[in-house]
Amino acid sequence: MAIMRCIEAYPSMEMTVDEFKAWLSRFDADHDGQISKEELKDALHSLRVRFGWWKARQGMKEADCNHDGQIESAKEIEKLVNFAQKRLHMKIYQSDW
């Protein structure tokens, strides 16, 4: 059981876009299908990202197209994926399946 918790707490920094979305949805605390800055901060803290609060703010600035404080549309998710690849050095790729 402890090993499973360790894997959940430290997900791989390499995943498909679908796996990224599924991982991110685990932090949707209010289950509204949208990711807030606080939820993004919690997700980044789970990766043990340094200065997660600041990087969450930067991620929201880059990805939140309509400036409503939520990541919800496919375009915003795509921008968040780009942010994660460039700024967090995550390897996120399209699934060929």
OpenMM code with the backbone's topology and positions (N, CA, C; nanometers):
from openmm import Vec3, app, unit

residues = "MET ALA ILE MET ARG CYS ILE GLU ALA TYR PRO SER MET GLU MET THR VAL ASP GLU PHE LYS ALA TRP LEU SER ARG PHE ASP ALA ASP HIS ASP GLY GLN ILE SER LYS GLU GLU LEU LYS ASP ALA LEU HIS SER LEU ARG VAL ARG PHE GLY TRP TRP LYS ALA ARG GLN GLY MET LYS GLU ALA ASP CYS ASN HIS ASP GLY GLN ILE GLU SER ALA LYS GLU ILE GLU LYS LEU VAL ASN PHE ALA GLN LYS ARG LEU HIS MET LYS ILE TYR GLN SER ASP TRP".split()
positions = [
    Vec3(0.0811, -0.1193, 0.0000),
    Vec3(0.0000, 0.0000, 0.0000),
    Vec3(0.0858, 0.1263, 0.0000),
    Vec3(0.1953, 0.1237, 0.0730),
    Vec3(0.2829, 0.2401, 0.0775),
    Vec3(0.3444, 0.2682, -0.0590),
    Vec3(0.3734, 0.1638, -0.1347),
    Vec3(0.4309, 0.1827, -0.2676),
    Vec3(0.3295, 0.2500, -0.3598),
    Vec3(0.2050, 0.2097, -0.3538),
    Vec3(0.1023, 0.2710, -0.4368),
    Vec3(0.0873, 0.4190, -0.4032),
    Vec3(0.0921, 0.4527, -0.2777),
    Vec3(0.0810, 0.5931, -0.2386),
    Vec3(0.1993, 0.6732, -0.2903),
    Vec3(0.3151, 0.6142, -0.2898),
    Vec3(0.4345, 0.6816, -0.3400),
    Vec3(0.4203, 0.7090, -0.4890),
    Vec3(0.3713, 0.6136, -0.5635),
    Vec3(0.3533, 0.6306, -0.7075),
    Vec3(0.2500, 0.7393, -0.7347),
    Vec3(0.1413, 0.7412, -0.6589),
    Vec3(0.0401, 0.8433, -0.6778),
    Vec3(0.0940, 0.9813, -0.6432),
    Vec3(0.1761, 0.9896, -0.5403),
    Vec3(0.2283, 1.1192, -0.4980),
    Vec3(0.3338, 1.1718, -0.5944),
    Vec3(0.4057, 1.0835, -0.6597),
    Vec3(0.5112, 1.1239, -0.7516),
    Vec3(0.4849, 1.0653, -0.8896),
    Vec3(0.3903, 1.1220, -0.9648),
    Vec3(0.3648, 1.0691, -1.0985),
    Vec3(0.4832, 1.0944, -1.1897),
    Vec3(0.4877, 1.0189, -1.2957),
    Vec3(0.5963, 1.0328, -1.3923),
    Vec3(0.5903, 1.1702, -1.4579),
    Vec3(0.7060, 1.2230, -1.4931),
    Vec3(0.7102, 1.3504, -1.5642),
    Vec3(0.6996, 1.3269, -1.7150),
    Vec3(0.6678, 1.2044, -1.7543),
    Vec3(0.6487, 1.1700, -1.8947),
    Vec3(0.5145, 1.1010, -1.9076),
    Vec3(0.4268, 1.1556, -1.9935),
    Vec3(0.2927, 1.0988, -2.0080),
    Vec3(0.2300, 1.1480, -2.1376),
    Vec3(0.1195, 1.0853, -2.1742),
    Vec3(0.0446, 1.1307, -2.2908),
    Vec3(-0.0449, 1.2473, -2.2489),
    Vec3(-0.1015, 1.3148, -2.3472),
    Vec3(-0.1932, 1.4250, -2.3184),
    Vec3(-0.3130, 1.3727, -2.2394),
    Vec3(-0.3641, 1.2557, -2.2773),
    Vec3(-0.4787, 1.1980, -2.2051),
    Vec3(-0.4419, 1.1646, -2.0602),
    Vec3(-0.3232, 1.1121, -2.0390),
    Vec3(-0.2783, 1.0829, -1.9029),
    Vec3(-0.2601, 1.2123, -1.8233),
    Vec3(-0.2120, 1.3169, -1.8891),
    Vec3(-0.1974, 1.4467, -1.8243),
    Vec3(-0.3335, 1.4987, -1.7795),
    Vec3(-0.4326, 1.4904, -1.8685),
    Vec3(-0.5684, 1.5353, -1.8342),
    Vec3(-0.6254, 1.4542, -1.7187),
    Vec3(-0.6054, 1.3225, -1.7232),
    Vec3(-0.6558, 1.2359, -1.6155),
    Vec3(-0.5858, 1.2687, -1.4832),
    Vec3(-0.4548, 1.2897, -1.4881),
    Vec3(-0.3801, 1.3257, -1.3675),
    Vec3(-0.4295, 1.4592, -1.3119),
    Vec3(-0.4478, 1.5561, -1.3999),
    Vec3(-0.4923, 1.6883, -1.3575),
    Vec3(-0.6328, 1.6833, -1.2986),
    Vec3(-0.7182, 1.6000, -1.3550),
    Vec3(-0.8568, 1.5914, -1.3059),
    Vec3(-0.8643, 1.5370, -1.1628),
    Vec3(-0.7614, 1.4665, -1.1190),
    Vec3(-0.7596, 1.4177, -0.9803),
    Vec3(-0.7565, 1.5329, -0.8807),
    Vec3(-0.7146, 1.6502, -0.9249),
    Vec3(-0.7034, 1.7657, -0.8361),
    Vec3(-0.8219, 1.8606, -0.8486),
    Vec3(-0.9218, 1.8217, -0.9272),
    Vec3(-1.0442, 1.9010, -0.9413),
    Vec3(-1.1289, 1.8790, -0.8163),
    Vec3(-1.1000, 1.9533, -0.7124),
    Vec3(-1.1584, 1.9309, -0.5792),
    Vec3(-1.3101, 1.9451, -0.5779),
    Vec3(-1.3634, 2.0390, -0.6534),
    Vec3(-1.5087, 2.0600, -0.6522),
    Vec3(-1.5807, 1.9852, -0.7643),
    Vec3(-1.5076, 1.9071, -0.8419),
    Vec3(-1.5627, 1.8211, -0.9486),
    Vec3(-1.6492, 1.8987, -1.0475),
    Vec3(-1.6040, 2.0198, -1.0827),
    Vec3(-1.6803, 2.0996, -1.1783),
    Vec3(-1.6248, 2.0888, -1.3211),
    Vec3(-1.5210, 2.0064, -1.3384),
    Vec3(-1.4619, 1.9883, -1.4710),
    Vec3(-1.3678, 2.1005, -1.5106),
    Vec3(-1.3375, 2.1897, -1.4167),
    Vec3(-1.2485, 2.3014, -1.4417),
    Vec3(-1.1360, 2.2981, -1.3387),
    Vec3(-1.0222, 2.3523, -1.3759),
    Vec3(-0.9072, 2.3571, -1.2853),
    Vec3(-0.8820, 2.5022, -1.2463),
    Vec3(-0.8884, 2.5291, -1.1173),
    Vec3(-0.8601, 2.6636, -1.0663),
    Vec3(-0.7110, 2.6770, -1.0366),
    Vec3(-0.6688, 2.7978, -1.0035),
    Vec3(-0.5284, 2.8198, -0.9696),
    Vec3(-0.4896, 2.7392, -0.8459),
    Vec3(-0.5781, 2.7308, -0.7465),
    Vec3(-0.5500, 2.6532, -0.6255),
    Vec3(-0.5361, 2.5049, -0.6578),
    Vec3(-0.6230, 2.4545, -0.7445),
    Vec3(-0.6165, 2.3137, -0.7836),
    Vec3(-0.4892, 2.2861, -0.8636),
    Vec3(-0.4513, 2.3802, -0.9494),
    Vec3(-0.3266, 2.3657, -1.0250),
    Vec3(-0.2072, 2.3682, -0.9301),
    Vec3(-0.2123, 2.4539, -0.8303),
    Vec3(-0.1050, 2.4608, -0.7311),
    Vec3(-0.0918, 2.3266, -0.6584),
    Vec3(-0.2057, 2.2659, -0.6211),
    Vec3(-0.2020, 2.1355, -0.5545),
    Vec3(-0.1422, 2.0291, -0.6460),
    Vec3(-0.1761, 2.0353, -0.7742),
    Vec3(-0.1218, 1.9393, -0.8707),
    Vec3(0.0300, 1.9546, -0.8810),
    Vec3(0.0771, 2.0773, -0.8873),
    Vec3(0.2213, 2.1005, -0.8983),
    Vec3(0.2943, 2.0598, -0.7707),
    Vec3(0.2305, 2.0817, -0.6566),
    Vec3(0.2917, 2.0380, -0.5307),
    Vec3(0.3041, 1.8863, -0.5260),
    Vec3(0.2108, 1.8148, -0.5890),
    Vec3(0.2188, 1.6685, -0.5903),
    Vec3(0.3399, 1.6202, -0.6691),
    Vec3(0.3875, 1.7037, -0.7613),
    Vec3(0.5074, 1.6708, -0.8390),
    Vec3(0.6341, 1.7166, -0.7685),
    Vec3(0.6165, 1.7797, -0.6540),
    Vec3(0.7287, 1.8356, -0.5778),
    Vec3(0.8010, 1.9441, -0.6583),
    Vec3(0.7219, 2.0208, -0.7347),
    Vec3(0.7752, 2.1325, -0.8117),
    Vec3(0.8107, 2.2444, -0.7148),
    Vec3(0.9314, 2.2966, -0.7295),
    Vec3(0.9721, 2.4086, -0.6450),
    Vec3(0.8944, 2.5331, -0.6846),
    Vec3(0.8541, 2.6108, -0.5862),
    Vec3(0.7769, 2.7337, -0.6070),
    Vec3(0.6474, 2.7042, -0.6833),
    Vec3(0.5792, 2.5967, -0.6422),
    Vec3(0.4555, 2.5550, -0.7087),
    Vec3(0.3498, 2.6629, -0.7123),
    Vec3(0.3395, 2.7419, -0.6066),
    Vec3(0.2395, 2.8496, -0.6029),
    Vec3(0.2667, 2.9516, -0.7128),
    Vec3(0.3935, 2.9832, -0.7356),
    Vec3(0.4294, 3.0816, -0.8367),
    Vec3(0.4107, 3.0241, -0.9774),
    Vec3(0.4509, 2.8991, -0.9945),
    Vec3(0.4372, 2.8349, -1.1255),
    Vec3(0.2906, 2.8122, -1.1604),
    Vec3(0.2059, 2.7884, -1.0602),
    Vec3(0.0617, 2.7767, -1.0854),
    Vec3(0.0075, 2.9103, -1.1352),
    Vec3(0.0526, 3.0184, -1.0744),
    Vec3(0.0097, 3.1521, -1.1180),
    Vec3(0.0553, 3.1775, -1.2613),
    Vec3(0.1798, 3.1418, -1.2925),
    Vec3(0.2313, 3.1600, -1.4282),
    Vec3(0.1550, 3.0730, -1.5281),
    Vec3(0.1256, 2.9492, -1.4880),
    Vec3(0.0500, 2.8590, -1.5749),
    Vec3(-0.0880, 2.9128, -1.6056),
    Vec3(-0.1533, 2.9713, -1.5049),
    Vec3(-0.2860, 3.0297, -1.5267),
    Vec3(-0.2763, 3.1499, -1.6205),
    Vec3(-0.1741, 3.2315, -1.6025),
    Vec3(-0.1575, 3.3478, -1.6902),
    Vec3(-0.1418, 3.3053, -1.8358),
    Vec3(-0.0666, 3.1980, -1.8577),
    Vec3(-0.0421, 3.1527, -1.9948),
    Vec3(-0.1595, 3.0764, -2.0546),
    Vec3(-0.2317, 3.0012, -1.9731),
    Vec3(-0.3330, 2.9099, -2.0273),
    Vec3(-0.4756, 2.9635, -2.0228),
    Vec3(-0.5071, 3.0501, -1.9284),
    Vec3(-0.6449, 3.0964, -1.9098),
    Vec3(-0.6792, 3.2047, -2.0122),
    Vec3(-0.7295, 3.1616, -2.1273),
    Vec3(-0.7559, 3.2520, -2.2399),
    Vec3(-0.8619, 3.3577, -2.2081),
    Vec3(-0.9676, 3.3189, -2.1381),
    Vec3(-1.0778, 3.4120, -2.1120),
    Vec3(-1.0666, 3.4813, -1.9757),
    Vec3(-0.9573, 3.4565, -1.9054),
    Vec3(-0.9270, 3.5243, -1.7777),
    Vec3(-1.0378, 3.5105, -1.6732),
    Vec3(-1.0991, 3.3906, -1.6684),
    Vec3(-1.2019, 3.3677, -1.5666),
    Vec3(-1.1476, 3.2925, -1.4451),
    Vec3(-1.0171, 3.2662, -1.4446),
    Vec3(-0.9553, 3.1984, -1.3305),
    Vec3(-0.9715, 3.0476, -1.3328),
    Vec3(-1.0144, 2.9931, -1.4460),
    Vec3(-1.0368, 2.8495, -1.4592),
    Vec3(-0.9772, 2.7997, -1.5902),
    Vec3(-0.9267, 2.6779, -1.5876),
    Vec3(-0.8828, 2.6099, -1.7097),
    Vec3(-0.9939, 2.5106, -1.7427),
    Vec3(-1.0662, 2.5364, -1.8536),
    Vec3(-1.1785, 2.4486, -1.8828),
    Vec3(-1.1889, 2.4056, -2.0286),
    Vec3(-1.1486, 2.4879, -2.1225),
    Vec3(-1.1685, 2.4532, -2.2630),
    Vec3(-1.0499, 2.3725, -2.3169),
    Vec3(-1.0723, 2.3088, -2.4302),
    Vec3(-0.9656, 2.2307, -2.4935),
    Vec3(-0.8467, 2.3202, -2.5290),
    Vec3(-0.8747, 2.4423, -2.5712),
    Vec3(-0.7675, 2.5361, -2.6056),
    Vec3(-0.6850, 2.5701, -2.4821),
    Vec3(-0.7515, 2.5894, -2.3687),
    Vec3(-0.6800, 2.6215, -2.2455),
    Vec3(-0.5981, 2.5023, -2.1957),
    Vec3(-0.6526, 2.3822, -2.2094),
    Vec3(-0.5779, 2.2616, -2.1716),
    Vec3(-0.4537, 2.2488, -2.2601),
    Vec3(-0.4698, 2.2748, -2.3890),
    Vec3(-0.3560, 2.2689, -2.4811),
    Vec3(-0.2471, 2.3684, -2.4398),
    Vec3(-0.2886, 2.4876, -2.4009),
    Vec3(-0.1921, 2.5879, -2.3559),
    Vec3(-0.1253, 2.5454, -2.2253),
    Vec3(-0.2008, 2.4795, -2.1378),
    Vec3(-0.1436, 2.4310, -2.0127),
    Vec3(-0.0431, 2.3187, -2.0398),
    Vec3(-0.0732, 2.2330, -2.1353),
    Vec3(0.0211, 2.1274, -2.1758),
    Vec3(0.1502, 2.1918, -2.2271),
    Vec3(0.1367, 2.2944, -2.3110),
    Vec3(0.2559, 2.3642, -2.3622),
    Vec3(0.3362, 2.4267, -2.2487),
    Vec3(0.2670, 2.4851, -2.1518),
    Vec3(0.3343, 2.5434, -2.0352),
    Vec3(0.4101, 2.4350, -1.9587),
    Vec3(0.3462, 2.3213, -1.9373),
    Vec3(0.4092, 2.2119, -1.8621),
    Vec3(0.5329, 2.1596, -1.9349),
    Vec3(0.5253, 2.1543, -2.0667),
    Vec3(0.6403, 2.1076, -2.1440),
    Vec3(0.7560, 2.2070, -2.1388),
    Vec3(0.7259, 2.3342, -2.1562),
    Vec3(0.8306, 2.4352, -2.1643),
    Vec3(0.8842, 2.4768, -2.0278),
    Vec3(0.7953, 2.5009, -1.9331),
    Vec3(0.8371, 2.5595, -1.8052),
    Vec3(0.8618, 2.4571, -1.6956),
    Vec3(0.7937, 2.3418, -1.7050),
    Vec3(0.8095, 2.2396, -1.6014),
    Vec3(0.8926, 2.1224, -1.6506),
    Vec3(0.9298, 2.1260, -1.7766),
    Vec3(1.0137, 2.0229, -1.8392),
    Vec3(0.9492, 1.8847, -1.8344),
    Vec3(0.8162, 1.8831, -1.8467),
    Vec3(0.7438, 1.7557, -1.8540),
    Vec3(0.7459, 1.7097, -1.9994),
    Vec3(0.7485, 1.5796, -2.0185),
    Vec3(0.7418, 1.5221, -2.1518),
    Vec3(0.5990, 1.4730, -2.1725),
    Vec3(0.5237, 1.5501, -2.2472),
    Vec3(0.3835, 1.5190, -2.2732),
    Vec3(0.3685, 1.5054, -2.4236),
    Vec3(0.3195, 1.3909, -2.4666),
    Vec3(0.3126, 1.3638, -2.6089),
    Vec3(0.1749, 1.3118, -2.6462),
    Vec3(0.1423, 1.3227, -2.7746),
    Vec3(0.0151, 1.2732, -2.8254),
    Vec3(0.0173, 1.1212, -2.8301),
    Vec3(-0.0921, 1.0619, -2.7950),
    Vec3(-0.1038, 0.9174, -2.8023),
    Vec3(-0.1289, 0.8770, -2.9473),
    Vec3(-0.0598, 0.7740, -2.9919),
    Vec3(-0.0773, 0.7272, -3.1297),
    Vec3(-0.1840, 0.6207, -3.1419),
    Vec3(-0.2520, 0.5941, -3.0364),
    Vec3(-0.3526, 0.4865, -3.0384),
    Vec3(-0.4752, 0.5309, -3.1078),
] * unit.nanometer
topology = app.Topology()
chain = topology.addChain("A")
for resn in residues:
    res = topology.addResidue(resn, chain)
    for name in ("N", "CA", "C"):
        topology.addAtom(name, app.Element.getBySymbol(name[0]), res)
